[in-house]
Amino acid sequence: MSNALAGLAARIERNWYGSVLGNLWLLPLWPVVWAVVHLRRRRFLRNPPPANAVPVVVVGNITVGGTGKTPLITLLAERARMLGLRPAVVSRGYGAKAPHYPLMLTAETPVEHSGDEPRLLFNRLNSGASACTVVVDPERRRAVTALAGQADIIFSDDGLQHYAMARAAEIVVVDHVRGFGNGWLLPLGPLREPLARLKTVDLVLRNGADFLVQPTALVNAVSGEQVALHRFSGREVLAVSGIGNPQRFYDSLRSLGMQPQEHRFADHHQFQPDDLSFHEQNPDLPLVMTEKDWVKCRHFAQPDWWYLQVSAVAQPDIAARLDSLLMIWSGKTHG
């Protein structure tokens, strides 16, 4: 993307979370988006897809950009395991291209085949004795079919608007700070669907209120060594992000006492060694990135590169409610 286009995209996004007036020049496109959104939803309601053999819980959002879905899915899968359920995850695998679909991830699956978020989820949910199948397929319904008999409940990473796939329940994740921006549909605002869509979902969870995404470890990108979260407190660091809401990452670094030099890349950016060559001009500064970005950089990482691991922690009342809902959605009982 040229600098001019990148600058234009950044200005449009700023207006999403400010005044809509700055984006009014995009108004001719808004009716097209509105028509597509409403027609797709109406078609789904009139002709819903057949139910899946395993119940699917969609974890998605109605806004563009990161809201904390990936940490929440990790939390949901972990709580499902604690309840005696066999969880699995399906994902589109954004930006990746596999040799075949559906693709069941293993420890050897290249991130180029899986995509960054599925790779991250696989790593986090298959550590030690824990196990959770992660399947990638642009046609999520096909991935769900492949999991028949292998899981009690399936979590779909995004897919709220993927109406070809039946779902037992829908969870919408909202960034508590950014909310719904100016409240307009794309491209004037950040909404993928109208706010009225929230009335049709099973649960709305706010990242920053109902659950918190908190730093849990600072991990060396080469050795995997974990050090104290405040290891670089009071120090300047090279902070790298290629995620949907990078400000949350930079704020987390500041909360740990770091002074980040911000290096922003587009969400799902496919990192190459040259992208991080600025570290050569600042060899005395540690480089800190997100875990989602590390999975794409780990094969060329340097000894003084680190990634910040984060985890979702639900408020006690929300955790209890989730446990109850997971049992209901899976069709299981405590007996």
Secondary structure, DSSP 8 states (H G I E B T S, - for coil): --HHHHHHHHHHHHHHTS-GGGGGGGGGGHHHHHHHHHHHHHHHHHS-----SS-EEEEE-SBSS--SHHHHHHHHHHHHHHTT--EEEEE--TT---SSSSEE--TT--HHHH-HHHHHHHHHHSSTT---EEEE-SSHHHHHHHTTTT-SEEEEES-TT-TTS--SEEEEEEETTTTTTTS-BTTTSSBSS-GGGGGGSSEEEEETTTEEEEEEEEEETTT--EE-TTTTTTSEEEEEE-SS-HHHHHHHHHHTT-EEEEEE--TT----GGGGTHHHH-TTS-EEEEHHHHHHHGGG--TTEEEEEEEEEE-HHHHHHHHHHHHHHHT----
